[in-house]
Amino acid sequence: MSFGRSGELDQGNRRYIASVMEAPILEREYEFDLARRWRDHKDEDALHELIEAYARFVVRIAWGFRGYGLPIGDLVQEGNIGIMEAAARFDPERNARFSTYASWWIMAAIQDHILRHNSIVRIATTPAQRRLFFNLRRVRARLSTGADGELTSADREKVAEQLRVKPTDVERMEAHLGGPDPSLNASIGDEDAMQALDMLADDGPNPEEVVGDIFDTRMRSKWLHEALDELTPRERDIIVGRFLSEEKSTLAEIGDDFGVSKERIRQIEAKALSKLHDTLKHRITNPREMLPN
């Protein structure tokens, strides 16, 4: 595997890769000894030696994902997080080599990073979609029969069957992987034309609905004030205090203000609401809707 010729790697990455590729492979028993020293005694020197010896696996796995448009240095960094997680969980008593165990953690960390940063849209959110995302290129190269390596409808059926997804999922993923996310600020047509953002549907009310709401609000306010004028001063004060003030009062608080019990205030309120209903019922189906909760 040759890394030095890649334009993706800066000088620091090259030096790091060269150093980890030169690290000696550990003997089986010595590897298990390092793992036990870390597990049982939290020996950080043992942990560092174990991780450094197998950092080459991080580089090899990260290099296999270089076609997803992310810097190889970032992939290696995420893979290093994965190998550290593997070292923290590794149990030498299971008699498996650390390289085998760590490979799964390294790959999971790198794949998760790719899914989070490949696009502003999270497209692979289920195990099936993740499998499709990371295998479509390989399977497409083997099964495509269309012009320029494109998949035909029959090809998509085969890919879907092999990867255990729906053909529509294959089609959507193919479109997603076919190019970068389009910008909503991209111009449509001429240079001074509108942007794609301007073409998005507005879910808000249209001008006619806005004007209608304003008119309805004004009319309801007028009707309510006219209905309040039909109440006695005490009834009006109670309705305003209970429903129309910014800081609404309780029955007990209004009762204290008038020097009567809250039950008496409840009776007056019920009578006032009945008057309002009779005044407004020919103008609105449910007059109580005009009073805020």
C-alpha positions in Angstrom: 0.0 0.0 0.0 1.5 3.3 -1.0 0.6 6.5 0.9 3.3 8.9 0.0 2.0 9.8 -3.5 -1.5 10.7 -2.4 -2.3 14.4 -2.7 -4.8 14.0 0.1 -2.2 13.7 2.8 -0.3 16.7 4.1 3.2 16.4 5.5 2.1 15.8 9.0 -0.1 12.9 8.0 2.6 11.3 6.0 5.0 11.4 8.9 2.4 9.9 11.2 1.5 7.2 8.8 5.1 6.3 8.2 5.7 6.0 12.0 2.7 3.8 12.7 3.5 1.5 9.8 7.0 0.9 11.2 5.7 -0.1 14.6 6.5 -3.8 15.4 3.7 -6.4 15.5 3.2 -7.8 19.0 3.5 -11.4 19.9 0.3 -13.0 21.1 1.2 -13.6 24.7 2.9 -10.1 25.1 -0.2 -8.5 23.6 -2.4 -10.3 26.1 0.0 -9.3 28.9 -0.4 -5.6 27.9 -4.2 -5.9 27.9 -4.2 -7.5 31.3 -1.9 -4.8 32.7 -4.3 -2.1 31.5 -7.4 -3.9 32.6 -6.2 -4.9 36.0 -3.8 -2.1 36.9 -4.7 0.8 34.6 -1.1 0.8 33.3 -1.2 3.6 30.8 2.2 2.7 29.3 0.8 -0.8 28.5 -2.3 0.9 26.9 -0.2 3.2 24.8 2.0 0.4 23.6 -1.0 -1.7 22.7 -2.7 1.1 20.7 0.5 2.2 19.0 1.3 -1.3 17.8 -2.1 -1.6 16.1 -2.4 1.9 14.8 -1.5 0.6 11.4 -4.9 -1.1 11.3 -6.5 2.3 11.7 -4.7 3.6 8.7 -5.5 0.6 6.6 -9.2 0.7 7.4 -9.4 4.5 7.0 -7.7 4.3 3.6 -10.4 2.0 2.4 -13.0 4.8 3.0 -11.1 7.6 1.2 -13.7 7.7 -1.6 -16.3 9.4 0.5 -15.0 12.9 0.2 -13.6 13.4 3.7 -9.9 14.1 4.6 -8.0 10.9 5.3 -6.5 12.6 8.4 -10.0 13.0 9.8 -10.8 9.4 9.1 -7.6 8.2 10.8 -8.4 10.4 13.8 -11.9 8.9 14.2 -10.4 5.4 13.8 -8.0 6.2 16.6 -11.0 7.0 18.8 -12.4 3.6 17.8 -9.2 1.7 18.7 -9.1 3.4 22.1 -12.6 2.3 22.8 -11.6 -1.2 21.7 -8.7 -1.2 24.1 -10.9 -0.1 27.0 -13.3 -3.0 26.3 -10.9 -5.7 25.2 -10.9 -9.0 27.3 -7.8 -11.1 26.6 -9.4 -14.0 28.4 -11.7 -14.6 25.3 -8.5 -15.6 23.5 -9.2 -13.4 20.5 -6.4 -11.2 19.0 -6.7 -7.5 19.7 -6.4 -6.7 16.0 -9.5 -8.7 15.2 -11.5 -7.2 18.0 -10.4 -3.6 17.4 -11.1 -3.7 13.6 -14.9 -3.7 14.3 -14.6 -0.6 16.6 -12.3 1.2 14.2 -14.7 0.6 11.3 -17.7 1.6 13.3 -16.1 4.9 14.4 -15.1 5.8 10.9 -18.4 4.9 9.3 -20.3 6.9 11.9 -18.1 9.9 11.2 -18.7 9.6 7.4 -22.5 9.3 7.9 -22.4 12.5 10.1 -20.2 14.6 7.8 -20.8 13.2 4.3 -23.9 15.4 3.8 -25.9 18.0 5.6 -28.8 15.5 5.2 -28.7 12.3 7.3 -29.7 9.7 4.7 -28.5 6.5 6.3 -30.5 6.3 9.6 -31.3 2.6 9.8 -29.0 -0.5 9.6 -30.4 -1.3 6.1 -29.7 2.2 4.9 -26.2 2.1 6.4 -25.5 -1.2 4.6 -26.8 0.3 1.4 -24.7 3.4 1.8 -21.4 1.6 2.3 -22.0 -1.2 -0.2 -23.8 0.4 -3.1 -20.6 1.5 -5.0 -19.1 -2.0 -4.8 -22.3 -3.8 -5.8 -23.1 -1.3 -8.5 -19.7 -1.8 -10.1 -20.3 -5.5 -10.3 -23.9 -5.5 -11.4 -24.5 -2.4 -13.5 -25.3 -3.0 -17.1 -26.4 0.5 -18.2 -24.4 3.0 -20.2 -21.5 4.6 -18.4 -21.9 2.2 -15.5 -25.4 3.4 -14.6 -27.9 1.0 -13.0 -30.9 0.0 -15.0 -34.3 -0.8 -13.4 -33.4 -4.5 -13.5 -30.0 -3.7 -12.0 -31.7 -1.9 -9.1 -33.9 -4.9 -8.4 -30.8 -7.1 -8.2 -29.0 -4.6 -5.9 -32.0 -4.3 -3.7 -32.4 -8.0 -3.4 -28.7 -8.5 -2.6 -28.6 -5.7 0.0 -32.1 -6.5 1.4 -33.6 -3.1 0.7 -36.3 -1.7 -1.6 -35.5 -0.6 -5.2 -36.7 2.9 -4.4 -34.1 3.0 -1.6 -31.4 2.1 -4.1 -32.6 4.8 -6.5 -32.5 7.5 -3.7 -29.1 6.5 -2.5 -27.8 6.4 -6.0 -28.9 10.0 -6.5 -27.5 11.0 -3.1 -24.1 9.5 -3.9 -24.1 11.0 -7.4 -23.1 14.5 -6.4 -22.8 17.0 -3.6 -25.8 18.5 -1.8 -27.1 21.4 -4.0 -27.0 24.8 -2.4 -30.3 26.6 -1.8 -28.5 29.8 -2.7 -27.7 28.6 -6.2 -29.0 30.8 -8.9 -31.7 29.5 -11.3 -31.1 30.5 -14.8 -29.3 33.8 -15.4 -26.9 35.3 -12.9 -29.4 37.7 -11.5 -32.3 35.3 -11.5 -33.9 34.0 -8.3 -32.2 31.4 -6.1 -33.4 27.9 -5.4 -34.4 29.1 -1.9 -37.0 31.4 -3.5 -38.7 28.5 -5.1 -39.5 26.7 -1.8 -43.1 26.5 -1.0 -44.3 28.8 1.8 -46.4 26.9 4.3 -47.5 30.1 6.0 -50.9 31.9 5.3 -51.3 33.7 2.0 -52.0 37.5 1.9 -55.7 36.9 1.5 -55.8 34.7 4.7 -53.7 37.3 6.6 -56.0 40.1 5.7 -59.0 37.9 6.6 -57.6 37.0 10.0 -56.9 40.7 10.7 -60.5 41.6 9.8 -61.9 38.7 11.8 -59.9 39.7 14.8 -61.1 43.3 14.7 -64.7 42.3 14.3 -64.5 39.8 17.1 -63.0 42.5 19.4 -65.8 44.9 18.4 -68.5 42.3 19.2 -66.9 41.4 22.5 -66.7 45.0 23.7 -70.3 45.5 22.7 -71.3 42.4 24.6 -69.3 43.5 27.7 -71.3 46.8 27.7 -74.4 44.7 28.3 -73.0 43.6 31.7 -73.2 45.3 35.0 -70.0 46.9 36.2 -69.3 44.1 38.7 -70.0 41.4 36.1 -67.7 43.2 33.6 -64.9 43.5 36.2 -65.2 39.8 37.0 -65.1 38.7 33.3 -62.1 41.0 32.6 -60.3 39.8 35.6 -60.9 36.2 35.0 -60.4 36.0 31.2 -59.2 39.2 29.6 -56.3 40.5 31.8 -52.7 39.7 31.2 -52.4 38.4 34.7 -55.7 36.5 35.2 -57.1 36.4 38.7 -58.6 33.4 40.6 -62.1 33.3 42.0 -60.7 33.7 45.5 -58.7 36.7 44.6 -61.6 38.5 43.0 -63.8 37.5 46.0 -61.4 39.2 48.3 -61.5 42.3 46.2 -65.3 42.4 46.4 -65.5 41.2 50.0 -67.5 38.0 49.1 -66.8 34.3 48.8 -65.3 32.7 45.7 -68.6 30.7 45.3 -70.5 34.0 45.0 -68.0 35.1 42.4 -68.5 31.8 40.5 -72.3 32.4 40.4 -71.8 36.0 39.1 -69.3 34.8 36.5 -71.7 32.1 35.3 -74.5 34.7 35.0 -72.2 37.1 33.1 -71.1 34.3 30.7 -74.7 33.5 30.0 -75.4 37.1 29.1 -72.4 37.2 26.8 -73.6 34.0 25.1 -77.1 35.4 24.5 -75.6 38.6 23.1 -73.1 36.9 20.8 -74.8 33.7 19.7 -76.3 35.3 16.6 -72.8 36.3 15.5 -70.6 33.4 16.4 -71.2 29.6 16.8 -69.4 29.3 20.2 -69.2 32.6 22.0 -66.9 31.1 24.7 -64.1 30.8 22.0 -63.8 34.6 22.2 -62.6 34.4 25.8 -58.9 33.3 26.2 -58.4 30.3 28.4 
